[in-house]
Amino acid sequence: MEKANQHYKSRCSLETLRSQSKGFFRDFSELVCKSAGNSWISTTFGEKIKTDKERIKIIFTDPAVKKSILETLSRVKHIYRDKDACISRLKRLEAEKYNSTGNKEIALLYFSQAVLRATPTGEVQSIDNGYSLILALLERANVLMTLGDYGFALNDLNLAANETLPSNLRTQLENTRQNCYELIRKSTVTVPYKHMENKNSYSKPIPPELTGGPCESMAGLSNLVEVQQTANAGVHAVAAGKINVGDILAVEAPFVSCLLPEYYGTHCQNCFVRLRAPIGCPNCSLVAFCGEACRDSGTKTYHKYECKILTLLIGSGMSILSILALRMVTERGLDYCKKMYEKFENTDNLSNNDKKDETEKSMSESMKHRIRKKNLNESVTANEHDTSNILNQIIEYDSTPYNLVTHDSSRSAFDFFERTLMAAFLLRCLQTVDFFNGSSSVKDTLSNENLAVAVVLLRNLQLLQFNAHEISETRISNEHRFQKSKVVYIGVALYINCARFNHDCYPAVTRYFTGRDIVICATRPLNPGETVAENYGPIFTKRSLKDRQQSLEGRYWFKCSCLACIEDWPSFDNLINYKTRFRCTTRDCPGLLEALENSKHLVKCMVCKKKINLKHQFRNLHNCIAKYSRGFALMEEEKPIEAGRELKTALEEFHKIACPPHRETHLAEIALAACMADSGNLWKL
């Protein structure tokens, strides 16, 4: 059984790095592993090498692997979808056919393709006299005006106006622009976006305000949340004050994010909003942006380097997390990587996740001893909140992601070897796009800059495995807002502070997204000191204890010890006849009382030894269930705000009188999460 679990864990880990069935990188990895041999990987690489710096160095210097690595990496070259004036013209002509027959939406799609494939103005004189981009923008603007999307039309006209135009096109553009301004003046639509009832929005949803105000030290978190450290739970989020159902605990922008390749044609590469009138990169035709601001932001940072290798990265079979690891480098640049590398170098043991922080290093030896003693004696229970506060005082806020867990001490030699090879491949990709402002040739020895970036890449590949979030969008049908709706993942991101929310199979929060920003809301009340936990995927209502434990150990490398696991709570199917557990009414008594409604209401508490009459609790429970039903009915009427308000009140009341598991309550929590997500990324099919 242990061997099977280890195999599952290794397979899960590999899937966060690359595909197991296809792609250039898999072939590269298998070639190098065969060249090195299992013995070399497990002993020379695994046992003798202890730091990421040494791991990078050895694969470029040891004869066992050096030749096969350098020969393969020397063949890495630019692969990307170039601009094509001929294709742009064909797409524009196709669009004109649909436009003439009244198929405006289809015409818009083809005009957009013409815009994205068009070469820069004047580059290909033999086609459209070099004006392919301008013609596509002008004609798309006319279609957008016909559809009532005046803001987008004006954007296209302004883009065209920035190009070098002959007098006839300049006159045509100015006339069209004046017509657009007049239509805007006559309409009640606000520029730049038009919002119509039952029409999808192409702008970022407005994120909510944080309950309790923002935390000054941790960007994106509410003052109701603080980060503490315990021996068993590590650094994690807890309630800093009383948290109520519906409280907004986090609205955090990503440190880095990546759109899934299958959505390159439908969502903005930079901000993830839905595309209506996309514009492209000046050099490639693979990605699209919602407007000039996002295009300029992308092409001046990460896409500046990824432009000519993005097709190669996707075709290599690497995971989206591996692409995200690269973007952590391309988005922040060489100087940032060198700074982080110096930070790693100044740490006594890079691979030790239990290393002391800078504050502890400045303490006296006696203080260090007292802190260590308290840390060992600490429990994850809320009853020891005072000890957690002592530890919390020595947690220094770090705006970089490099104090997040990597589980490096638990990694196998083969896992480290695969990730080191990926770091080498990504390094080679950066060399080919002149990230280092120098030679792009593969050399036997690494420069200091090459080494610094490779080490940062390797660290990224480790921490993203356990700390990244999937960004989602809710798809709703034309028939109903909630029925048959489904959540679709469109990208991944790293949120430095939200990564501190630990897992619970019965989470205290739900999450949704506004563009790329994550929003975390409370779905049950919490007292000060209690863990603010989200769910990493396995939830007790849908998956068995065995299945959850296997999934969490395989994917996240920990054994869950939440209450739902300790007590092995039943799933939905087995909760129908489950007895409700009422809270003892004796002051400060933690006892729980079970009784069937048809039995005697007088029940003895086994903690305080008093007899408690549960008649009042049963009546309150019925009131909660009635409110749940009203909330569900309001959802049927597609009134998410009203439904959410009813469900919040009922859930607050339930947790005052009883404890989970409780079937109707969990259904209400799921419904509340859907109501909250209605304010986030939403798309009507």
N, C-alpha and C positions, 0 to 999 in steps of 0.2 A: 504493500500500500504506500509506504514512504517513497519507494522508487517511482511509483506511478505519479504521486503528487509532485515529486521533483521534476519529472518529465513535463508535467502540465505547467509547472512554474517556468521552466526553461522555454517552453513553447510560447507562453504568454509574453515573456520578456522579449523574445525574438520578434514577435509581432509588433511590438512598439518601436522596433528598429527598421525592419524591412519585411517584404513579402517572402513567404516560405516557398512559393511556387513559381515565381517569375521575376525577370528583371536582371539587368546587368550586374547589380551589386551582389546578388546571390551567387552568380557565377564567379565573380571576383573573390568573394569570401571563401567559397568552396575551393577555389584554386590555391589560395594562400594557405588555408588550413591543411590542405593535402601536402603542400610543400613543406610546411612547418612540422606536421606530425603531432599527434595527440600528446606525446611525451614532452615535446618542447613547449607546447602551449600550457600544459598543466604544471610543469616544473620551472623551466627557465623563465617563462612569461608570468605564470601564475604565482609561484612561491617566492621567487627572488625579487620580483618587481612590486613595489608598494605604492608608488605615486603615479598620477596621471602624466606628469612630465617624463618619468622613466618609461612609461608605456609608449608614449609617442616616440621617444628617442630610439627605443630598441627595435621597433618595426622598420625604421629607416637605416639601421646600422648592422643588425645581426644577419650574418650570411644565410641563416636558415629561412628568412622571409624577404630579405631586402630585394633580391633580384626580381622575384615574382611581383612584388608590390610596385617597384619602380617601373618595370616594363608595362604593366597594366595601366598605371596612372599616366604614363607618357602618352597614351592613346586618347586621353580625355580631351574633347574639343567642343566648340560651340555647337549646340543643336537648338534651333528655335524656329518659330513660324515667322517668316519675314513678311514685309509689306509686299503687295502685288497690285499694281495699278490696273492690270488686265482683269483680275478677279473683281476688283472694286467696281470697275465699269460694268462688268456683267451683272453684278449684284444690283447696281443702280438701275440698269435697264429692266431687270426682273421686277424691281420695286415699282417702276413706272407703269408696268403692265397691270399690276394689282391695284395701283392707285387709280388708274383710268377706269377700272371696273367697280370701283367703290369699296374694295377690300383694304381699307385704310390701315388697320392694325397689322395685317400681313405686310403691306407696303412699308410700314414703319420698321418692321424687323429686317427687311432686306436693305432699306436705306441705312440702318445701323450697321449692318455687315459691310456695306460699302464704305462707311466712315472708318470702321476699324481696319479694313484692309488697304485703305488708300495710302499711297506713298506721300511723303512731304511735298508740298507745293513746288513745282518746277523741277522735280527730280527726274521724272519720266516724260519728256516732251512729246514723245510719239503717241501717247495716249491722253486724250482730253486736253492736249496742249499743256500738260503738266498741272491741270487744275482739278484732278479727280476728287481731292478732299473737299475743295470749296464747293464743287457741284453737288456732292453728296450732302454736305451740310445745308446748303440752300434748299434743296428739294426736301430734305427731312424736316426742315423748319416749316415748310408749307404744309406738310402732312400734319405736323404737330399742331399748327394753328387750326387746321380743319377739325382736329380732334378736341380742340379747346385747351390744349396744354401750352398756353402762351409763355409761361416761364421757361419751359424747356426750349421752345422755339426761339425765344430771345437769346438764350444761352448759345444756341447754334449760330445764330446770326452774328453775335458778338465774337465768337470764335473765328468765323469766316472773315470778319472785318479786320482781324489781326494779321491775316495773310496778305501777301502781295497780290493785288487784284488788277486786272485790266479795267479800263473805264466802263465797258459794257456791264461787266459783272459787279463793279462797284455801284453803278446806278441801280441795277436790279436789287442788290443787297439793301441799299438805303431805302428804296421804295417798299420793300418787304418789311423792313424794320419799322418804318413809319406806320405801316398797316398793322403791325403787331402791337405797337404802342397804342394805337387807336382802339384796337379790340380789347386791350387790357383796361383802358380807360372806361370803356362801356360796360365791361363786365364787373362782377363783384368778387372775382377771383383774386387772391393775393399772390403776388410774385415772390419767389420763383416757382412755387408748387401749387398745383390745383388739387383740391380735395373735394370729391363729390361723394354723395351718399352711395354706398354699395360699390365704390370704386377703390381699388387698392392704392395705398400710399407708397410713394417712392422716396420718402424721407425717413430719417431716423425717428423712431418713437421717442416721445419725451420721457426721460427717466424720472422716477418719483424722488421726493426729498427724503433724506435720512431722518428717521425718527430719533428725537433727542439731539439732533444736530451732529455735525461731522466730528470725528476724532481728530485732534490736532496732530497727533504723532503718526497715525496710520491712515494714509490717504484712501478714501473710499469706504471706510468703516464708520459706523455710528458710534456715538459716545456710550451706547448701551452695550458695546462689545469691547473686551480687552483681551490681550494675549498673555497667557501664562505658561509656565513650564512645570511638568511633573515627570517623575521617573518613568511611569508607565505610559503616559499619553504623549510625552514630548511637549513641544511647543504647540499650543492649540488655543482656540478661541473659547472664551467663557462669557457668561452674562455679567456685565459690570453693574447692572441695575435690574429692576423688574422689567421683564420683557413680556409684552402682551401679544395675542394673536393678531397678525396683520402688520406688526411693526416692520419697518424697512431697516434692515441691519447693515446692508452693504449696497453701494452703487459704485463699482470700481471699474476704471478703464484698464485695458490690458497692458501689461508690460510689453508683450509682443503677441501678435496674432497671425493666423494663416487661414486663408479661404481654401476649402477643399477644391481640387482641380475640376470636379464635375460641375461646380457652380461659377466657373470663370466667366461664363457667358450670360449669367442671370443676376449676379451680384457684384457690387463694386469691390475691386481687389483691395482697396484701402479701408473702407468703412463698413462694408458688408451690406449696405442698403440695396434694395432691389433696383435694377437698372431700367430706365425708361428710354433715355436718349444717351447711350454710352459714348464715351470718347476713349481713344486708345493711347497706348504708349507710342511715342514718336518712332520707335525702332522695330518693335515686334507686334504681332497680331494675336498673341495668345491671351492677353489680359485686357480688362476693360475697367474704366473708372466712371463714377457718376458725374464728375465735373472737373473743372480745372484745379480746384483746391486739392482734391484727392489725388489727381494725376501728378501734380507738381510735388506733393508730399511723398508719393511713392517713387517717382523717378529720380528724386534728389537723394533718396536714401536706399532702401533695400532693393527696389527694382532696378536701380542704376547698375547693380552688380548681377542680379538674378535674370535680367532680361534675356541674355543669350545662352543661359544654361537651364532655364526653368523646364523646358521640354526634356532635357537630359535628366534632370532630377526626377521628374515624374516617371519617365521611361526606365529609370534605373531600378524601380521597384521599391525604393525607400519609402518608409512610412511618412505620414504627414507630420509626425513628431520630429523626424529627422530633418524635414524641411524647416520646421519651426526652430530647430536648434541652429540651423544655418542663418535664419532670419534674425535671431538674437544677435548675431554677429554683423550681418549686412545692414541692419537698421540702425545700429549704434556706432559702427565704424571701428577702424583700427585702433585709434587712441583709447577708446573705451575698453577694448580687449586687452590692450597692454596694461591698462590700469588694473583690471581685474586679475590679470596674471600676476602682477606684483603683489596684489592682495593675497593670492594663493601662496606665493613664495614666502610671504611673511608669516604664514600660518605654520606652526610646528609640524602638524600632521594633516595634509590636505584631505586624506581619505578617512579621517576619523570624524564621524558625525556627532560624537560626544565632546568635541573640542570645546575648550573654555572660550567664552566671548571676551572681548577687549576689556569690559568692565571688571570681570572677575580677575583678569591678569593684574590689574592694578591694586587688588586687595592685599591685605596682609595675609600671611600663611594661616594664622589662627582663624580669620574670617573665612578663608577658603575651606578650611577643615569643617567649620560649623555649617557652611552651605552644603558641602558634600554630604554631611551626616543627615541633614534635614532632607536632602534630595532622595537619599536611599530609604528613608523612613516614610516618604510621602505616599499618599494614596490618591487615586483618581476620584474619590468620592467628594461630594460637595461639603461633607462635614469637616474636611480639612482645608477649608478655604483660606484660613489664616496663613498656613504654611505656604500655600500657593502664592499668596500675596508677597511673601518674603522673597520667593524665587522670582516673581514678576518684576521686582525692583532691579534685578540685575540683567534683564533682557534688554539689550540695546537694539533700538529700531534700526533696520537696515533696508534701504530703499532698493537694493539690488536683490536678485533672486538667489544669490549664492550662499545663503544660509538655510535654504530649504533642504529637506531630506533627500538623500541619494541612495541610501542603503548600500553604500560601497563596500562595507565590511561583510555583507552577505552575498556579494556577487561572486559567481564562479569565474574561473580563469577564462573559460570559453566565452562567457557573456562579455567580459571586459575586452577580450580579443576582438570580438565582432564590433563592439562600439569603437574601439581604437581604429579599426580598419575603416569604419564609416567616417570617423573624424579625419582620417588621412584622405579619403575620397573627397570630402567636402573641402578640405584644405586645397586639394588640387584644383577643384572647381573655382575656388577664389583666386588662385594663381592665374588661371586662364582669363579671368575678367579684370585683371590688373587691380585687384583689391589692395595689393601691396605697393603699387606705383613703381614696379620694377620688372625684372625678368620673370617670364611665365614658364620657364623651363623647369623640369623636375630635376633636382640635384640630390646627390648622395647625402649631403648634410643640410640641415635646416638652419635658416637664419634665426636670430632671436625673435624677430617678428613672426615668422612662420611658426615657430615653436609656441609662442604665446597664444596665437589664434587657435592652433590645434588643441592645446590644453583646454582653452575655453570651450571649444566645440565638444570635446570629450566630456567636460563637466555638464554642459547643456544636455547632452544625450542621456546623462544619468538622471538629472533632476526632473526633466520633463516627463519621464516615465511615470512618476508618482504625483506630479503637481499640476499638470495641465488640465484644463476644462474643455469640454466640447461646447461649441456655441450652437444654439438651436434656433429654429424658426417653427412656429405653429402653423400648420396648413389646415384651413377650414374649408368645408364643402360649400357649395352654393345653396344647399338645402337648409343647413343649420349651423350655427356658430360653434356649438360644442359637440353635437353628435357626429361621429365619424371623423372628428378632427384628429390629426396625428402630429407628433413632434418629429422634425427632420433635422439632422445635424448638418450644418453648412460649413463649419470651420472649427479650429482649435485655438486656444489662447492660454497664456499664463497670467494669472492674477496673483501678485505677490502676497497680498494680505488675505484674500479669500482662500488661498492655498492652505491657510492655517486652520480652516474648519475641518475638524476630524469627521470620521464616518460613524454613522449609527444606522442600524437596520430599521430603526424607527426614528427617522430624522425629525429635528425640531424646526427645520426650515425647508423652503422650496426655493428654486431659482428660475429666473427667466432672463432674457437678454433684450436690450435696446440697442440695435446695431451690434457693436462689439462689446458694449459694456455689460457687465454682469450685475443683476439685481437679486439680492437675497432677502427673503421675507420670512418672518416667523409664522409657523402653522400651529404652534402650541405654546402656551405660556411657560416662561422659565423664571426661576428665582435667581438672585445674585449668586454667582459662583458656579452655577450649573453649566455644563458643557453645551455650547452652541454647535450642534452637529448637523451636517448635511448627509446625503446618501450618495455613495459612489456607484450605485447601480443595483446591487442585490438588496431588495427590500423584503421584509418578513411577510407581508401580505401576499406576495406572489411567488416567493421561492423558499424552499425548505431550508432548515438549518444547515444540513450537510452541503447542499448546493451553494448556499451563501458563503460558508466557511471555505469551501474549495475555491470559489471564484475570488474571494478577497485575498486568500493566501497566494493564489497563482498570479493575480494581477497586481496586488499592492503589497504583498509580502508581510502581512500581519494576520494574526488570529483575532477575530473580532470577539470582544467580551462585553458587548452592549447588553442591556437588560433583556432585549428580545431574544438574544442568543443564549444568555445564561438560563432564562426561564423557558426557552424553546417555545415561543408564542406560536399559536396555530395560524395558518394562513386563512384567507377569506373563506374558503370552502368549509373550514372546520370551526369558524367563529359563530355560526348561526345559533348554536345552543350553548355558547360559552357564557358562564356566569359573569355578571358584572361585578367588578371589585370596587366597593365603595370605600371612601376614606373614613377612618374613625373620626367621630365628631368631638372626641375629647381633645382639649387644647394641647398642642405640641405632641400628640401621639401619632407615630408613623404607621400605626396598624391599618391593615386592609381587611375588609369584611365582605364575605361572599354569601349570597342568599338568593333563592328563587323568589320571584314576586308572589307566587301563590303560597309560599311557606310563611311561617310566623315572621313578623317584622323585627322581633326582638332577637338580636344576635350578640353573643359575647365576643369582645375583642380579646384576642390571645396576647396582646401586648400590654394594654393597661388593665385588663381583666374586668372591665366594666361592660354592662349590658347596654347595647346601643339599639335604639328604635330607628329602623331604616325606612319607615313609612314616608317621611318627608323627602328623603333622598330619592326614593322611587318616583315620587311625584315630580321632583325636579328633573329627573332623567327623562320622564315622558315629555316634559316641556322642551327639553333639548332636542329630542327626536322630532318633535313637532316643528321646531324651528329649522332643523335639518331639512325636513320635507318641504317647508316653504322656500328654503334656499334652492333646493333642487327644482322646484316649480318655476322659480324666477329664472333659473338657467334655461329651462325649457322655453321660456318667453324671451330668451336672449337678452337678459338684463344683468350683465355681469357685475356691475357696481352694486345694485340692490341685492343681488344674490350673495355677493361677498360680504356685505354688511350683515346680513342675517346669519350667515355661517360663522363669521367671526364671533358674534355675540353668543351663539349656541356653544361653540367650542370653548370659549372662556368659561362658561357656566359648567360644562361637563367636567373640566379638569379641576374645578373647585370641589366637586362632590365625588368624583370617581377617578379611576386610573385605567389606562389601556392594559390589555387590548380590548377593543370594543368595536364591533363591525360597523355600525352606523356612523360612529365617530370617524373611523378611518376613511369611510366613503365621503364624509363631509370634508375631511382634510384634503382629499384628492380633488374634490370639487372646488374647494377654495383655491388650490394651486392653479387650477384651470382658469378661474376667474382672474387671478392675479396676472397670469401669463397673457391674458387678453390685452394687457397694456404694453406688451413687448412686441417682438418681431412676429408679425402676423401676415399671412398671405391667403387670400381667397382663391380657390382653384376655379 
